[in-house]
Amino acid sequence: MSFSIHHLPIPGDTLLSPMDGYSDQPFRSLCRGLGSAMSYTEFVKAEDVLERIAHVDEKLAFTEAERPVTFQIYGDDPGKILDAALRIQERGPDVIDVNMGCPAKTISARGAGVGLMRTPEKIAEIFRLLTTHLEVPVTGKMRLGWDESTRNYLQVAKIVEDNGAQLLAVHGRTRAQGYGGQADWDAIAEVVDALKIPVIGNGDVTTVADIDRMKAHTGCAGVMIGRGAMYNPWIFSWLERDQVPPDVVRTTMLRHLELNLAFYGPERGLVLFRKYASRYLSPYAMTREVRQRLMTRETAEEFVALLEEVVAGAKLGAGELQLQEMEGVDCAV
């Protein structure tokens, strides 16, 4: 199945979620190659764009093979968000998305991310400005509200649509829930029923069966996968984790490492790859000593040599596959 964002066709209905610290250019490229229907960048702060902070270039870097590409932006000042969006539009994204879902205290407490949902009138102004002045489609990503007493997702969803947005992604939790509890798919279904624009469902999708269940339960146009893809990027190829043989795990890991080294350089690329490697290998039985050795190799050559040993003797089922909150990440979904 597929859907469209305005006149932009999206070649599929499962996609990698934007995740700060994880959905970088190498991982997005890997997932896009495995079948993710489009790429969302890590979010960038409006003020950082306007002040030309160096990391913005890195976060918004993409390859043509990743298209369709969505740049995600966040902030609490409508005017600054517009100015920043106009500036990043010059980099050639297919879509610009407004983050209304990040629950991190440092962001939401100042009125950005999911904090925007406490000021619906500001959301209306942001989308009105962006859809009036940008040439690319504008979309949004939100949660269900600030907490259980302020689940204003239907109000915000209608505001987003009424002010020109072409798609809305909905994570079925409030800010107060963080990543705990259960995602409310019934609420996502309510948003689907209330809107004419496509709605993407997000939350508690970790298996291929979950993809089908979410689509059937909510009627959503597509399914966004975040933390589940960290352990199983092959989900975009419709493979459950236990269906992926060790030689495919090895090949995928080497490809991801290659992408990381090319993008970040040999030292930083290896260091940043470790957080992915630990998750790729999490289902396999390994002693703590072997895991420690693997995660502390100082060169790519040393890492690959030990990886070959680990995968050659890999057995599924003895390791633990858990969706713990990811270290260092506040806005993974």
C-alpha positions in Angstrom: 0.0 0.0 0.0 1.0 3.6 -0.4 -0.3 7.1 0.2 0.4 10.7 -0.8 1.4 13.9 1.0 -0.5 16.4 -1.1 0.8 15.6 -4.6 3.9 13.7 -3.4 3.5 10.0 -3.7 5.0 7.9 -0.9 6.1 4.5 -2.1 4.9 2.4 0.8 3.2 2.6 4.2 5.8 1.8 6.8 8.5 4.3 7.7 11.2 5.0 10.1 10.3 7.5 12.8 12.5 10.6 13.5 14.6 9.9 16.5 17.1 12.4 18.0 20.5 10.7 18.1 19.5 7.7 16.1 17.7 8.6 12.8 20.9 10.0 11.3 21.9 9.9 7.6 23.6 6.5 7.8 20.7 4.7 9.6 18.1 6.4 7.5 19.9 5.3 4.4 20.1 1.7 5.7 16.4 1.6 6.5 15.3 3.3 3.3 17.3 0.6 1.4 15.5 -2.1 3.5 12.1 -0.7 2.6 11.2 2.3 4.8 8.9 4.4 2.6 10.6 7.8 3.3 13.1 9.5 5.5 12.6 11.9 8.4 15.7 13.7 9.6 16.5 14.2 13.3 14.7 17.3 14.4 16.5 20.7 14.4 15.8 23.7 16.7 14.6 26.8 14.9 17.1 29.0 16.7 20.0 26.7 15.8 19.1 27.0 12.1 18.9 30.8 12.3 22.2 31.0 14.2 23.9 28.5 11.7 24.9 26.1 14.5 27.3 23.5 12.9 25.3 20.4 13.9 22.4 21.5 11.8 24.3 20.7 8.6 25.0 17.2 9.8 21.4 16.5 10.9 19.9 17.7 7.7 22.4 16.0 5.4 20.7 13.4 3.1 21.3 11.5 -0.1 19.1 11.5 -3.2 18.4 7.8 -2.6 16.6 8.7 0.6 13.9 10.7 -1.1 11.1 11.4 -0.2 12.9 13.4 2.6 11.2 15.2 5.4 13.1 17.8 7.5 11.7 18.1 11.0 11.9 21.3 13.0 10.9 22.4 16.5 10.5 25.5 18.5 8.0 27.7 20.4 8.2 31.0 18.4 6.0 31.0 15.2 8.1 33.7 13.6 11.4 32.0 14.2 10.0 28.6 13.0 8.9 30.3 9.8 12.2 31.9 9.2 14.1 28.7 10.0 11.7 26.7 7.7 12.3 29.1 4.9 16.0 28.7 5.3 16.1 24.9 5.4 13.7 24.7 2.5 16.6 25.9 0.4 18.3 22.6 1.1 15.8 20.8 -1.0 13.6 18.7 1.3 10.4 17.2 -0.1 8.4 18.0 3.1 8.9 20.1 6.3 7.4 18.7 9.5 6.7 20.4 12.8 7.5 18.4 15.9 4.7 18.6 18.5 5.5 15.3 20.2 8.9 15.4 21.9 8.4 14.9 25.6 11.9 15.7 26.8 11.7 18.2 29.7 14.3 20.5 28.3 12.2 21.0 25.2 8.5 20.5 26.3 8.8 22.6 29.4 9.7 25.7 27.3 6.7 25.2 25.1 8.2 23.3 22.2 7.8 19.7 21.2 4.7 18.3 22.9 4.7 21.6 24.9 3.1 23.2 21.9 0.0 21.2 22.5 -0.7 23.4 25.5 -1.0 26.4 23.2 -3.3 25.4 20.3 -3.6 29.0 19.1 0.2 29.0 18.6 0.0 25.7 16.6 -2.6 27.4 14.4 -0.3 30.3 13.8 2.7 28.1 13.0 0.8 26.0 10.5 -0.9 29.0 8.9 2.5 30.8 8.5 4.3 27.7 7.1 1.6 26.6 4.7 1.2 30.2 3.4 4.9 30.8 2.8 6.6 27.5 2.1 6.6 25.8 -1.3 6.8 22.3 0.0 4.1 20.4 1.9 3.9 20.9 5.6 3.1 18.1 8.1 3.0 17.6 11.8 3.8 15.0 14.4 2.1 15.0 17.8 1.2 13.1 20.9 -2.2 12.8 22.6 -1.7 15.7 24.9 0.3 16.9 27.9 -1.3 14.4 30.3 -4.4 12.4 30.9 -6.4 15.5 32.0 -5.5 17.4 28.8 -5.8 14.9 26.0 -6.6 17.5 23.3 -5.5 15.5 20.3 -8.7 15.9 18.4 -8.7 19.7 18.8 -5.1 19.9 17.8 -5.5 17.5 14.9 -8.3 19.6 13.4 -6.3 22.8 13.9 -3.4 21.3 12.0 -5.6 20.2 9.1 -7.6 23.5 9.0 -4.4 25.4 8.7 -3.1 23.6 5.7 -1.1 20.6 6.9 -1.0 17.7 4.4 -0.4 14.9 6.9 -0.4 14.2 10.6 1.6 11.5 12.5 0.2 10.6 15.9 2.0 8.9 18.7 -0.6 7.2 20.9 0.8 8.5 24.3 0.7 11.7 26.3 3.8 13.6 27.4 3.3 12.3 31.0 3.4 8.7 29.8 6.8 9.1 28.1 7.4 5.7 26.6 5.7 3.7 29.3 2.3 2.2 29.4 0.4 1.2 26.3 -0.1 3.4 23.2 -3.7 4.2 22.7 -4.6 3.0 19.2 -8.2 3.9 19.8 -7.2 7.6 20.0 -5.3 7.3 16.7 -8.4 5.8 15.1 -10.4 8.8 16.3 -8.0 11.1 14.6 -8.2 9.1 11.4 -12.0 9.3 11.5 -11.9 13.1 12.2 -9.5 14.1 9.4 -9.4 14.1 5.6 -5.6 14.2 5.3 -3.5 11.1 5.8 -2.8 10.0 9.4 0.3 8.0 10.3 0.0 5.8 13.4 2.9 5.5 15.8 3.5 3.7 19.1 4.0 0.0 20.2 4.9 -1.3 16.7 7.7 -3.8 17.1 6.8 -6.7 14.8 5.4 -7.2 11.3 2.2 -8.5 13.0 1.9 -5.2 14.9 2.0 -3.3 11.6 -1.0 -5.2 10.3 -2.8 -4.9 13.6 -2.3 -1.1 13.8 -3.5 -0.6 10.2 -6.6 -2.8 10.8 -7.3 -1.2 14.2 -6.9 2.5 13.3 -7.4 2.7 9.5 -4.2 4.8 9.4 -2.6 5.5 6.0 0.8 4.4 7.3 2.8 3.1 10.3 5.8 4.9 11.8 8.3 2.7 13.6 10.9 4.0 16.0 12.4 2.0 18.8 11.4 -1.3 17.2 13.5 -0.5 14.1 16.6 -0.1 16.3 16.5 -3.8 17.0 15.0 -4.9 13.8 15.6 -2.7 10.8 14.6 -5.7 8.7 11.0 -5.0 9.8 10.8 -2.7 6.7 11.4 -5.8 4.6 8.6 -7.5 6.4 10.8 -9.8 8.4 10.4 -10.6 12.1 13.7 -10.4 14.0 13.9 -14.2 14.5 13.5 -14.7 10.7 16.8 -12.9 10.0 19.7 -15.3 9.7 23.1 -14.5 11.2 24.7 -14.0 7.8 22.1 -11.3 6.9 22.7 -9.6 10.3 26.4 -9.6 9.6 26.0 -8.2 6.1 23.6 -5.5 7.3 25.9 -4.5 10.2 28.9 -4.2 7.9 26.9 -2.0 5.6 25.8 0.2 8.4 29.3 0.4 9.7 30.6 1.4 6.3 28.0 4.1 6.0 28.9 5.4 9.5 32.6 5.5 8.7 32.0 7.3 5.4 29.7 9.9 7.1 31.4 10.6 10.4 35.0 9.4 9.8 36.8 6.4 11.2 37.0 7.2 14.9 33.6 8.9 15.5 31.9 6.6 13.0 32.9 3.5 15.0 32.0 5.0 18.4 28.5 6.1 17.1 27.9 2.7 15.6 28.3 0.8 18.9 24.8 1.8 20.1 23.3 0.2 17.0 25.6 -2.9 17.1 24.5 -3.7 20.7 20.9 -3.8 19.6 21.5 -5.7 16.4 23.1 -8.4 18.4 20.8 -8.3 21.4 19.0 -11.6 20.6 22.2 -13.6 20.5 23.8 -15.4 23.4 27.0 -13.6 24.3 28.9 -13.5 27.6 29.3 -10.1 29.2 33.0 -10.3 28.5 32.5 -10.7 24.7 29.9 -7.9 24.6 32.4 -5.7 26.5 35.2 -6.5 24.1 33.0 -5.9 21.1 31.8 -2.5 22.3 35.4 -1.3 23.2 37.2 -2.1 19.9 39.2 0.9 18.9 39.4 0.3 15.2 36.9 -0.8 12.6 39.2 -3.7 11.6 39.3 -5.0 15.2 35.5 -4.6 15.5 34.8 -6.5 12.3 37.2 -9.3 13.2 35.4 -9.9 16.5 32.0 -9.5 14.9 32.8 -12.3 12.5 33.5 -14.6 15.5 30.3 -13.5 17.3 28.0 -14.0 14.3 29.6 -17.3 13.3 28.6 -18.8 16.6 25.4 -16.9 17.0 22.3 -18.6 18.3 19.0 -16.9 18.5 16.8 -17.2 21.6 19.3 -17.0 24.4 19.7 -13.3 24.4 17.2 -10.7 25.5 15.3 -8.5 23.2 13.8 -5.6 25.1 12.5 -2.2 24.2 14.2 -0.3 27.0 14.4 3.5 26.7 17.4 4.3 24.6 20.3 5.9 26.4 20.9 9.5 25.4 17.6 9.9 23.5 14.7 12.0 24.6 12.6 11.9 21.5 12.5 8.4 20.2 9.1 7.0 19.4 
